[in-house]
């Protein structure tokens, strides 16, 4: 017995295209999620390096006698790369300033870390601490 073409079982072209479209949407969603996760991971890595460099610089600032602090670290001066063990971020720079003046006691110290991020954007983070001569 000969079967007609209409009796064949299988998927139509429309069904295959629809299923392919659904799979494509799922793959694109996964790729977007992966890309976002990679960007967040890189941002976290940068912030970790910034915090480590700021901590190293502030440890050095606190190790200098109070009376010599503004001489060793002048107002609006850059902190040397050797103080923090080398910069790891692109175009990284650490500056120190004293917003209340260099003769204040307690001395307000602003440490600003600036760098170029992985997205080629200028970024900076500021850290503020206070140091007193009598502590």
ZAFIMI-479980 format. One record per residue: residue in one letter; x, y, z of N, C-alpha, C in turn; residue number from 0. Coordinates in Angstrom, 3 decimals. Layout:
<pt res="A" n_px="X" n_py="Y" n_pz="Z" ca_px="X" ca_py="Y" ca_pz="Z" c_px="X" c_py="Y" c_pz="Z" n="NUM"/>
...
This chain:
<pt res="X" n_px="0.828" n_py="-1.159" n_pz="0.000" ca_px="0.000" ca_py="0.000" ca_pz="0.000" c_px="0.893" c_py="1.250" c_pz="0.000" n="0"/>
<pt res="X" n_px="0.547" n_py="2.218" n_pz="-0.784" ca_px="1.307" ca_py="3.457" ca_pz="-0.906" c_px="0.653" c_py="4.522" c_pz="-0.016" n="1"/>
<pt res="X" n_px="1.522" n_py="5.138" n_pz="0.832" ca_px="1.020" ca_py="6.191" ca_pz="1.718" c_px="1.167" c_py="7.534" c_pz="1.032" n="2"/>
<pt res="X" n_px="0.261" n_py="8.358" n_pz="1.298" ca_px="0.333" ca_py="9.692" ca_pz="0.697" c_px="1.330" c_py="10.560" c_pz="1.471" n="3"/>
<pt res="X" n_px="1.715" n_py="11.639" n_pz="0.881" ca_px="2.666" ca_py="12.573" ca_pz="1.496" c_px="2.077" c_py="13.155" c_pz="2.778" n="4"/>
<pt res="X" n_px="0.801" n_py="13.325" n_pz="2.871" ca_px="0.155" ca_py="13.910" ca_pz="4.039" c_px="0.201" c_py="12.989" c_pz="5.253" n="5"/>
<pt res="X" n_px="0.437" n_py="11.714" n_pz="5.063" ca_px="0.469" ca_py="10.780" ca_pz="6.171" c_px="1.833" c_py="10.725" c_pz="6.862" n="6"/>
<pt res="X" n_px="2.846" n_py="11.397" n_pz="6.337" ca_px="4.179" ca_py="11.361" ca_pz="6.926" c_px="4.183" c_py="12.070" c_pz="8.276" n="7"/>
<pt res="X" n_px="4.911" n_py="11.511" n_pz="9.232" ca_px="5.057" ca_py="12.110" ca_pz="10.553" c_px="6.364" c_py="12.905" c_pz="10.597" n="8"/>
<pt res="X" n_px="6.424" n_py="13.997" n_pz="11.393" ca_px="7.629" ca_py="14.803" ca_pz="11.536" c_px="7.271" c_py="16.239" c_pz="11.876" n="9"/>
<pt res="X" n_px="8.280" n_py="17.087" n_pz="11.816" ca_px="8.091" ca_py="18.494" ca_pz="12.149" c_px="7.971" c_py="19.311" c_pz="10.879" n="10"/>
<pt res="X" n_px="7.121" n_py="20.287" n_pz="10.941" ca_px="7.008" ca_py="21.194" ca_pz="9.802" c_px="8.115" c_py="22.240" c_pz="9.894" n="11"/>
<pt res="X" n_px="8.350" n_py="22.931" n_pz="8.829" ca_px="9.369" ca_py="23.979" ca_pz="8.788" c_px="9.036" c_py="25.086" c_pz="9.799" n="12"/>
<pt res="X" n_px="7.787" n_py="25.410" n_pz="9.957" ca_px="7.368" ca_py="26.430" ca_pz="10.912" c_px="7.702" c_py="26.018" c_pz="12.337" n="13"/>
<pt res="X" n_px="7.472" n_py="24.756" n_pz="12.672" ca_px="7.783" ca_py="24.268" ca_pz="14.014" c_px="9.284" c_py="24.309" c_pz="14.279" n="14"/>
<pt res="X" n_px="10.076" n_py="23.923" n_pz="13.303" ca_px="11.542" ca_py="23.934" ca_pz="13.456" c_px="12.039" c_py="25.363" c_pz="13.634" n="15"/>
<pt res="X" n_px="11.518" n_py="26.305" n_pz="12.838" ca_px="11.931" ca_py="27.702" ca_pz="12.972" c_px="11.530" c_py="28.281" c_pz="14.327" n="16"/>
<pt res="X" n_px="10.350" n_py="27.949" n_pz="14.794" ca_px="9.883" ca_py="28.437" ca_pz="16.089" c_px="10.757" c_py="27.887" c_pz="17.227" n="17"/>
<pt res="X" n_px="11.073" n_py="26.611" n_pz="17.173" ca_px="11.935" ca_py="26.003" ca_pz="18.196" c_px="13.338" c_py="26.612" c_pz="18.146" n="18"/>
<pt res="X" n_px="13.853" n_py="26.866" n_pz="16.947" ca_px="15.178" ca_py="27.486" ca_pz="16.809" c_px="15.185" c_py="28.895" c_pz="17.388" n="19"/>
<pt res="X" n_px="14.106" n_py="29.618" n_pz="17.191" ca_px="13.987" ca_py="30.969" ca_pz="17.725" c_px="13.999" c_py="30.952" c_pz="19.254" n="20"/>
<pt res="X" n_px="13.308" n_py="30.021" n_pz="19.858" ca_px="13.283" ca_py="29.902" ca_pz="21.323" c_px="14.677" c_py="29.556" c_pz="21.852" n="21"/>
<pt res="X" n_px="15.375" n_py="28.636" n_pz="21.191" ca_px="16.739" ca_py="28.270" ca_pz="21.601" c_px="17.667" c_py="29.480" c_pz="21.449" n="22"/>
<pt res="X" n_px="17.506" n_py="30.234" n_pz="20.378" ca_px="18.326" ca_py="31.427" ca_pz="20.161" c_px="18.111" c_py="32.452" c_pz="21.275" n="23"/>
<pt res="X" n_px="16.880" n_py="32.666" n_pz="21.685" ca_px="16.589" ca_py="33.599" ca_pz="22.779" c_px="17.267" c_py="33.129" c_pz="24.066" n="24"/>
<pt res="X" n_px="17.234" n_py="31.849" n_pz="24.345" ca_px="17.867" ca_py="31.310" ca_pz="25.551" c_px="19.383" c_py="31.493" c_pz="25.500" n="25"/>
<pt res="X" n_px="19.990" n_py="31.251" n_pz="24.355" ca_px="21.445" ca_py="31.397" ca_pz="24.212" c_px="21.845" c_py="32.865" c_pz="24.376" n="26"/>
<pt res="X" n_px="21.100" n_py="33.765" n_pz="23.771" ca_px="21.405" ca_py="35.196" ca_pz="23.912" c_px="21.271" c_py="35.625" c_pz="25.369" n="27"/>
<pt res="X" n_px="20.243" n_py="35.155" n_pz="26.060" ca_px="20.071" ca_py="35.495" ca_pz="27.482" c_px="21.256" c_py="34.987" c_pz="28.308" n="28"/>
<pt res="X" n_px="21.721" n_py="33.782" n_pz="28.019" ca_px="22.880" ca_py="33.238" ca_pz="28.741" c_px="24.146" c_py="34.045" c_pz="28.451" n="29"/>
<pt res="X" n_px="24.337" n_py="34.441" n_pz="27.208" ca_px="25.515" ca_py="35.234" ca_pz="26.860" c_px="25.483" c_py="36.604" c_pz="27.532" n="30"/>
<pt res="X" n_px="24.314" n_py="37.225" n_pz="27.588" ca_px="24.209" ca_py="38.518" ca_pz="28.265" c_px="24.486" c_py="38.378" c_pz="29.764" n="31"/>
<pt res="X" n_px="23.997" n_py="37.322" n_pz="30.357" ca_px="24.249" ca_py="37.074" ca_pz="31.777" c_px="25.738" c_py="36.849" c_pz="32.021" n="32"/>
<pt res="X" n_px="26.371" n_py="36.081" n_pz="31.152" ca_px="27.807" ca_py="35.814" ca_pz="31.275" c_px="28.606" c_py="37.112" c_pz="31.136" n="33"/>
<pt res="X" n_px="28.251" n_py="37.944" n_pz="30.156" ca_px="28.960" ca_py="39.206" ca_pz="29.946" c_px="28.824" c_py="40.114" c_pz="31.160" n="34"/>
<pt res="X" n_px="27.611" n_py="40.223" n_pz="31.697" ca_px="27.390" ca_py="41.042" ca_pz="32.888" c_px="28.194" c_py="40.507" c_pz="34.077" n="35"/>
<pt res="X" n_px="28.211" n_py="39.194" n_pz="34.244" ca_px="28.961" ca_py="38.594" ca_pz="35.354" c_px="30.452" c_py="38.862" c_pz="35.213" n="36"/>
<pt res="X" n_px="30.980" n_py="38.796" n_pz="33.994" ca_px="32.403" ca_py="39.078" ca_pz="33.771" c_px="32.722" c_py="40.537" c_pz="34.110" n="37"/>
<pt res="X" n_px="31.848" n_py="41.455" n_pz="33.721" ca_px="32.075" ca_py="42.868" ca_pz="34.019" c_px="32.050" c_py="43.111" c_pz="35.526" n="38"/>
<pt res="X" n_px="31.122" n_py="42.485" n_pz="36.222" ca_px="31.043" ca_py="42.650" ca_pz="37.676" c_px="32.271" c_py="42.047" c_pz="38.361" n="39"/>
<pt res="X" n_px="32.754" n_py="40.932" n_pz="37.836" ca_px="33.946" ca_py="40.304" ca_pz="38.394" c_px="35.166" c_py="41.215" c_pz="38.206" n="40"/>
<pt res="X" n_px="35.289" n_py="41.825" n_pz="37.038" ca_px="36.413" ca_py="42.726" ca_pz="36.777" c_px="36.317" c_py="43.984" c_pz="37.643" n="41"/>
<pt res="X" n_px="35.112" n_py="44.506" n_pz="37.810" ca_px="34.916" ca_py="45.664" ca_pz="38.686" c_px="35.289" c_py="45.313" c_pz="40.123" n="42"/>
<pt res="X" n_px="34.903" n_py="44.138" n_pz="40.579" ca_px="35.263" ca_py="43.688" ca_pz="41.927" c_px="36.765" c_py="43.545" c_pz="42.095" n="43"/>
<pt res="X" n_px="37.429" n_py="43.035" n_pz="41.064" ca_px="38.893" ca_py="42.897" ca_pz="41.110" c_px="39.544" c_py="44.266" c_pz="41.211" n="44"/>
<pt res="X" n_px="39.072" n_py="45.222" n_pz="40.407" ca_px="39.632" ca_py="46.574" ca_pz="40.463" c_px="39.438" c_py="47.198" c_pz="41.836" n="45"/>
<pt res="X" n_px="38.236" n_py="47.073" n_pz="42.382" ca_px="37.964" ca_py="47.674" ca_pz="43.692" c_px="38.811" c_py="47.015" c_pz="44.783" n="46"/>
<pt res="X" n_px="39.036" n_py="45.738" n_pz="44.671" ca_px="39.893" ca_py="45.048" ca_pz="45.642" c_px="41.324" c_py="45.585" c_pz="45.569" n="47"/>
<pt res="X" n_px="41.827" n_py="45.771" n_pz="44.355" ca_px="43.180" ca_py="46.323" ca_pz="44.194" c_px="43.253" c_py="47.756" c_pz="44.717" n="48"/>
<pt res="X" n_px="42.219" n_py="48.549" n_pz="44.462" ca_px="42.183" ca_py="49.929" ca_pz="44.961" c_px="42.206" c_py="49.944" c_pz="46.486" n="49"/>
<pt res="X" n_px="41.370" n_py="49.114" n_pz="47.098" ca_px="41.335" ca_py="49.064" ca_pz="48.563" c_px="42.669" c_py="48.611" c_pz="49.138" n="50"/>
<pt res="X" n_px="43.314" n_py="47.636" n_pz="48.508" ca_px="44.616" ca_py="47.166" ca_pz="48.985" c_px="45.668" c_py="48.261" c_pz="48.878" n="51"/>
<pt res="X" n_px="45.697" n_py="48.963" n_pz="47.743" ca_px="46.677" ca_py="50.040" ca_pz="47.573" c_px="46.422" c_py="51.184" c_pz="48.552" n="52"/>
<pt res="X" n_px="45.156" n_py="51.526" n_pz="48.771" ca_px="44.828" ca_py="52.585" ca_pz="49.729" c_px="45.229" c_py="52.167" c_pz="51.142" n="53"/>
<pt res="X" n_px="44.964" n_py="50.919" n_pz="51.490" ca_px="45.344" ca_py="50.434" ca_pz="52.813" c_px="46.865" c_py="50.491" c_pz="52.993" n="54"/>
<pt res="X" n_px="47.612" n_py="50.049" n_pz="51.976" ca_px="49.071" ca_py="50.094" ca_pz="52.062" c_px="49.570" c_py="51.532" c_pz="52.215" n="55"/>
<pt res="X" n_px="48.998" n_py="52.444" n_pz="51.451" ca_px="49.419" ca_py="53.848" ca_pz="51.534" c_px="49.078" c_py="54.436" c_pz="52.896" n="56"/>
<pt res="X" n_px="47.898" n_py="54.132" n_pz="53.410" ca_px="47.512" ca_py="54.671" ca_pz="54.721" c_px="48.346" c_py="54.067" c_pz="55.848" n="57"/>
<pt res="X" n_px="48.726" n_py="52.812" n_pz="55.712" ca_px="49.630" ca_py="52.222" ca_pz="56.714" c_px="50.952" c_py="52.969" c_pz="56.734" n="58"/>
<pt res="X" n_px="51.441" n_py="53.347" n_pz="55.558" ca_px="52.689" ca_py="54.109" ca_pz="55.493" c_px="52.492" c_py="55.505" c_pz="56.088" n="59"/>
<pt res="X" n_px="51.354" n_py="56.123" n_pz="55.806" ca_px="51.060" ca_py="57.449" ca_pz="56.366" c_px="51.032" c_py="57.387" c_pz="57.889" n="60"/>
<pt res="X" n_px="50.411" n_py="56.346" n_pz="58.433" ca_px="50.313" ca_py="56.227" ca_pz="59.890" c_px="51.631" c_py="55.801" c_pz="60.533" n="61"/>
<pt res="X" n_px="52.582" n_py="55.318" n_pz="59.733" ca_px="53.871" ca_py="54.922" ca_pz="60.308" c_px="54.835" c_py="56.107" c_pz="60.426" n="62"/>
<pt res="X" n_px="54.533" n_py="57.206" n_pz="59.760" ca_px="55.378" ca_py="58.402" ca_pz="59.817" c_px="54.992" c_py="59.205" c_pz="61.062" n="63"/>
<pt res="X" n_px="55.976" n_py="59.725" n_pz="61.800" ca_px="55.649" ca_py="60.558" ca_pz="62.963" c_px="54.758" c_py="61.743" c_pz="62.558" n="64"/>
<pt res="X" n_px="53.836" n_py="62.081" n_pz="63.430" ca_px="52.847" ca_py="63.120" ca_pz="63.128" c_px="53.509" c_py="64.422" c_pz="62.713" n="65"/>
<pt res="X" n_px="54.592" n_py="64.799" n_pz="63.382" ca_px="55.240" ca_py="66.087" ca_pz="63.099" c_px="55.903" c_py="66.109" c_pz="61.717" n="66"/>
<pt res="X" n_px="56.215" n_py="64.947" n_pz="61.163" ca_px="56.872" ca_py="64.864" ca_pz="59.850" c_px="55.899" c_py="64.546" c_pz="58.716" n="67"/>
<pt res="X" n_px="54.649" n_py="64.322" n_pz="59.050" ca_px="53.687" ca_py="63.800" ca_pz="58.078" c_px="53.534" c_py="64.696" c_pz="56.857" n="68"/>
<pt res="X" n_px="53.312" n_py="65.973" n_pz="57.061" ca_px="53.073" ca_py="66.861" ca_pz="55.920" c_px="54.353" c_py="67.182" c_pz="55.150" n="69"/>
<pt res="X" n_px="55.498" n_py="66.876" n_pz="55.744" ca_px="56.760" ca_py="67.042" ca_pz="55.027" c_px="57.019" c_py="65.826" c_pz="54.138" n="70"/>
<pt res="X" n_px="56.811" n_py="64.646" n_pz="54.696" ca_px="57.026" ca_py="63.408" ca_pz="53.937" c_px="55.967" c_py="63.251" c_pz="52.846" n="71"/>
<pt res="X" n_px="54.739" n_py="63.614" n_pz="53.176" ca_px="53.623" ca_py="63.530" ca_pz="52.227" c_px="53.029" c_py="64.932" c_pz="52.054" n="72"/>
<pt res="X" n_px="53.563" n_py="65.727" n_pz="51.107" ca_px="53.079" ca_py="67.101" ca_pz="50.950" c_px="51.626" c_py="67.150" c_pz="50.474" n="73"/>
<pt res="X" n_px="50.972" n_py="68.266" n_pz="50.780" ca_px="49.581" ca_py="68.464" ca_pz="50.388" c_px="49.441" c_py="68.385" c_pz="48.863" n="74"/>
<pt res="X" n_px="48.451" n_py="67.649" n_pz="48.400" ca_px="48.171" ca_py="67.413" ca_pz="46.980" c_px="49.321" c_py="66.733" c_pz="46.245" n="75"/>
<pt res="X" n_px="50.150" n_py="66.015" n_pz="46.986" ca_px="51.254" ca_py="65.297" ca_pz="46.378" c_px="50.872" c_py="63.861" c_pz="46.047" n="76"/>
<pt res="X" n_px="51.592" n_py="63.295" n_pz="45.102" ca_px="51.370" ca_py="61.901" ca_pz="44.727" c_px="52.189" c_py="60.989" c_pz="45.622" n="77"/>
<pt res="X" n_px="51.616" n_py="59.847" n_pz="45.915" ca_px="52.329" ca_py="58.840" ca_pz="46.701" c_px="53.035" c_py="57.914" c_pz="45.734" n="78"/>
<pt res="X" n_px="54.301" n_py="57.660" n_pz="46.003" ca_px="55.130" ca_py="56.865" ca_pz="45.115" c_px="54.607" c_py="55.438" c_pz="44.969" n="79"/>
<pt res="X" n_px="54.807" n_py="54.914" n_pz="43.792" ca_px="54.411" ca_py="53.536" ca_pz="43.496" c_px="55.130" c_py="52.538" c_pz="44.394" n="80"/>
<pt res="X" n_px="56.348" n_py="52.859" n_pz="44.793" ca_px="57.119" ca_py="51.945" ca_pz="45.635" c_px="56.536" c_py="51.819" c_pz="47.042" n="81"/>
<pt res="X" n_px="55.775" n_py="52.807" n_pz="47.494" ca_px="55.199" ca_py="52.775" ca_pz="48.836" c_px="54.156" c_py="51.673" c_pz="48.956" n="82"/>
<pt res="X" n_px="53.404" n_py="51.460" n_pz="47.885" ca_px="52.344" ca_py="50.450" ca_pz="47.936" c_px="52.776" c_py="49.146" c_pz="47.282" n="83"/>
<pt res="X" n_px="54.035" n_py="49.033" n_pz="46.927" ca_px="54.523" ca_py="47.785" ca_pz="46.335" c_px="54.224" c_py="47.668" c_pz="44.856" n="84"/>
<pt res="X" n_px="53.995" n_py="48.778" n_pz="44.198" ca_px="53.732" ca_py="48.776" ca_pz="42.756" c_px="52.254" c_py="48.906" c_pz="42.456" n="85"/>
<pt res="X" n_px="51.963" n_py="49.689" n_pz="41.434" ca_px="50.574" ca_py="49.863" ca_pz="41.012" c_px="50.200" c_py="48.730" c_pz="40.065" n="86"/>
<pt res="X" n_px="48.990" n_py="48.227" n_pz="40.202" ca_px="48.541" ca_py="47.130" ca_pz="39.349" c_px="47.434" c_py="47.541" c_pz="38.387" n="87"/>
<pt res="X" n_px="46.906" n_py="48.738" n_pz="38.551" ca_px="45.843" ca_py="49.209" ca_pz="37.668" c_px="46.414" c_py="50.172" c_pz="36.635" n="88"/>
<pt res="X" n_px="45.749" n_py="50.258" n_pz="35.511" ca_px="46.216" ca_py="51.120" ca_pz="34.434" c_px="46.073" c_py="52.582" c_pz="34.828" n="89"/>
<pt res="X" n_px="47.142" n_py="53.358" n_pz="34.610" ca_px="47.182" ca_py="54.796" ca_pz="34.898" c_px="46.859" c_py="55.109" c_pz="36.355" n="90"/>
<pt res="X" n_px="47.230" n_py="54.228" n_pz="37.259" ca_px="46.904" ca_py="54.428" ca_pz="38.677" c_px="47.749" c_py="55.543" c_pz="39.278" n="91"/>
<pt res="X" n_px="47.108" n_py="56.331" n_pz="40.118" ca_px="47.784" ca_py="57.418" ca_pz="40.825" c_px="47.129" c_py="57.573" c_pz="42.189" n="92"/>
<pt res="X" n_px="47.934" n_py="57.785" n_pz="43.211" ca_px="47.419" ca_py="58.001" ca_pz="44.563" c_px="47.895" c_py="59.365" c_pz="45.020" n="93"/>
<pt res="X" n_px="46.940" n_py="60.224" n_pz="45.394" ca_px="47.289" ca_py="61.553" ca_pz="45.895" c_px="46.778" c_py="61.708" c_pz="47.325" n="94"/>
<pt res="X" n_px="47.479" n_py="62.550" n_pz="48.056" ca_px="47.119" ca_py="62.813" ca_pz="49.446" c_px="46.874" c_py="64.304" c_pz="49.614" n="95"/>
<pt res="X" n_px="45.840" n_py="64.636" n_pz="50.354" ca_px="45.552" ca_py="66.049" ca_pz="50.613" c_px="45.033" c_py="66.196" c_pz="52.037" n="96"/>
<pt res="X" n_px="45.086" n_py="67.420" n_pz="52.523" ca_px="44.671" ca_py="67.745" ca_pz="53.886" c_px="43.614" c_py="68.844" c_pz="53.798" n="97"/>
<pt res="X" n_px="42.330" n_py="68.495" n_pz="53.711" ca_px="41.282" ca_py="69.501" ca_pz="53.486" c_px="41.162" c_py="70.540" c_pz="54.595" n="98"/>
<pt res="X" n_px="41.537" n_py="70.205" n_pz="55.820" ca_px="41.446" ca_py="71.172" ca_pz="56.925" c_px="42.737" c_py="71.961" c_pz="57.083" n="99"/>
<pt res="X" n_px="43.708" n_py="71.740" n_pz="56.207" ca_px="44.996" ca_py="72.431" ca_pz="56.284" c_px="46.064" c_py="71.539" c_pz="56.885" n="100"/>
<pt res="X" n_px="47.319" n_py="71.847" n_pz="56.593" ca_px="48.431" ca_py="71.010" ca_pz="57.035" c_px="48.773" c_py="71.211" c_pz="58.508" n="101"/>
<pt res="X" n_px="48.271" n_py="72.251" n_pz="59.124" ca_px="48.586" ca_py="72.516" ca_pz="60.528" c_px="47.458" c_py="72.104" c_pz="61.471" n="102"/>
<pt res="X" n_px="46.434" n_py="71.480" n_pz="60.971" ca_px="45.291" ca_py="71.092" ca_pz="61.802" c_px="45.674" c_py="69.937" c_pz="62.729" n="103"/>
<pt res="X" n_px="45.038" n_py="69.921" n_pz="63.887" ca_px="45.205" ca_py="68.805" ca_pz="64.808" c_px="43.872" c_py="68.605" c_pz="65.517" n="104"/>
<pt res="X" n_px="43.144" n_py="67.580" n_pz="65.209" ca_px="43.519" ca_py="66.410" ca_pz="64.407" c_px="43.593" c_py="66.747" c_pz="62.918" n="105"/>
<pt res="X" n_px="44.412" n_py="65.992" n_pz="62.231" ca_px="44.683" ca_py="66.207" ca_pz="60.812" c_px="43.758" c_py="65.312" c_pz="59.989" n="106"/>
<pt res="X" n_px="42.952" n_py="65.933" n_pz="59.140" ca_px="42.076" ca_py="65.185" ca_pz="58.226" c_px="42.883" c_py="64.871" c_pz="56.976" n="107"/>
<pt res="X" n_px="42.925" n_py="63.584" n_pz="56.628" ca_px="43.733" ca_py="63.133" ca_pz="55.499" c_px="42.807" c_py="62.516" c_pz="54.453" n="108"/>
<pt res="X" n_px="42.853" n_py="63.056" n_pz="53.229" ca_px="42.116" ca_py="62.479" ca_pz="52.101" c_px="43.106" c_py="61.795" c_pz="51.186" n="109"/>
<pt res="X" n_px="42.823" n_py="60.544" n_pz="50.904" ca_px="43.651" ca_py="59.760" ca_pz="49.988" c_px="42.779" c_py="59.433" c_pz="48.787" n="110"/>
<pt res="X" n_px="43.199" n_py="59.837" n_pz="47.614" ca_px="42.420" ca_py="59.610" ca_pz="46.401" c_px="43.192" c_py="58.683" c_pz="45.474" n="111"/>
<pt res="X" n_px="42.554" n_py="57.579" n_pz="45.111" ca_px="43.133" ca_py="56.637" ca_pz="44.156" c_px="42.381" c_py="56.822" c_pz="42.848" n="112"/>
<pt res="X" n_px="43.103" n_py="57.123" n_pz="41.785" ca_px="42.471" ca_py="57.274" ca_pz="40.474" c_px="43.152" c_py="56.336" c_pz="39.487" n="113"/>
<pt res="X" n_px="42.378" n_py="55.848" n_pz="38.524" ca_px="42.879" ca_py="54.892" ca_pz="37.552" c_px="41.954" c_py="54.873" c_pz="36.342" n="114"/>
<pt res="X" n_px="42.377" n_py="54.163" n_pz="35.300" ca_px="41.544" ca_py="53.937" ca_pz="34.124" c_px="40.992" c_py="52.530" c_pz="34.231" n="115"/>
<pt res="X" n_px="39.670" n_py="52.414" n_pz="34.186" ca_px="39.031" ca_py="51.113" ca_pz="34.390" c_px="39.150" c_py="50.240" c_pz="33.145" n="116"/>
<pt res="X" n_px="38.685" n_py="49.007" n_pz="33.272" ca_px="38.726" ca_py="48.063" ca_pz="32.158" c_px="37.821" c_py="48.515" c_pz="31.004" n="117"/>
<pt res="X" n_px="36.900" n_py="49.432" n_pz="31.287" ca_px="36.040" ca_py="49.982" ca_pz="30.232" c_px="36.606" c_py="51.287" c_pz="29.671" n="118"/>
<pt res="X" n_px="37.864" n_py="51.586" n_pz="29.965" ca_px="38.554" ca_py="52.803" ca_pz="29.538" c_px="37.897" c_py="54.073" c_pz="30.074" n="119"/>
<pt res="X" n_px="37.301" n_py="53.976" n_pz="31.236" ca_px="36.686" ca_py="55.136" ca_pz="31.886" c_px="37.567" c_py="55.564" c_pz="33.058" n="120"/>
<pt res="X" n_px="37.667" n_py="56.867" n_pz="33.253" ca_px="38.433" ca_py="57.385" ca_pz="34.397" c_px="37.628" c_py="57.123" c_pz="35.666" n="121"/>
<pt res="X" n_px="38.277" n_py="56.509" n_pz="36.641" ca_px="37.616" ca_py="56.194" ca_pz="37.911" c_px="38.461" c_py="56.735" c_pz="39.048" n="122"/>
<pt res="X" n_px="37.825" n_py="56.996" n_pz="40.187" ca_px="38.562" ca_py="57.393" ca_pz="41.386" c_px="37.739" c_py="57.038" c_pz="42.613" n="123"/>
<pt res="X" n_px="38.442" n_py="56.751" n_pz="43.668" ca_px="37.845" ca_py="56.473" ca_pz="44.974" c_px="38.591" c_py="57.310" c_pz="46.000" n="124"/>
<pt res="X" n_px="37.845" n_py="57.864" n_pz="46.945" ca_px="38.460" ca_py="58.696" ca_pz="47.970" c_px="38.283" c_py="58.052" c_pz="49.340" n="125"/>
<pt res="X" n_px="39.342" n_py="58.094" n_pz="50.120" ca_px="39.345" ca_py="57.548" ca_pz="51.469" c_px="39.710" c_py="58.686" c_pz="52.419" n="126"/>
<pt res="X" n_px="38.975" n_py="58.808" n_pz="53.508" ca_px="39.235" ca_py="59.883" ca_pz="54.473" c_px="39.513" c_py="59.261" c_pz="55.835" n="127"/>
<pt res="X" n_px="40.614" n_py="59.689" n_pz="56.432" ca_px="40.960" ca_py="59.272" ca_pz="57.793" c_px="41.357" c_py="60.507" c_pz="58.580" n="128"/>
<pt res="X" n_px="41.378" n_py="60.359" n_pz="59.889" ca_px="41.771" ca_py="61.453" ca_pz="60.766" c_px="42.896" c_py="60.945" c_pz="61.657" n="129"/>
<pt res="X" n_px="43.906" n_py="61.772" n_pz="61.794" ca_px="45.032" ca_py="61.402" ca_pz="62.651" c_px="45.333" c_py="62.549" c_pz="63.608" n="130"/>
<pt res="X" n_px="45.574" n_py="62.193" n_pz="64.859" ca_px="45.853" ca_py="63.203" ca_pz="65.867" c_px="47.269" c_py="63.025" c_pz="66.382" n="131"/>
<pt res="X" n_px="47.865" n_py="64.093" n_pz="66.789" ca_px="49.225" ca_py="64.051" ca_pz="67.327" c_px="49.271" c_py="63.324" c_pz="68.661" n="132"/>
<pt res="X" n_px="48.166" n_py="63.328" n_pz="69.406" ca_px="48.202" ca_py="62.830" ca_pz="70.771" c_px="47.603" c_py="61.439" c_pz="70.936" n="133"/>
<pt res="X" n_px="47.407" n_py="60.711" n_pz="69.871" ca_px="46.868" ca_py="59.351" ca_pz="70.014" c_px="47.944" c_py="58.319" c_pz="69.973" n="134"/>
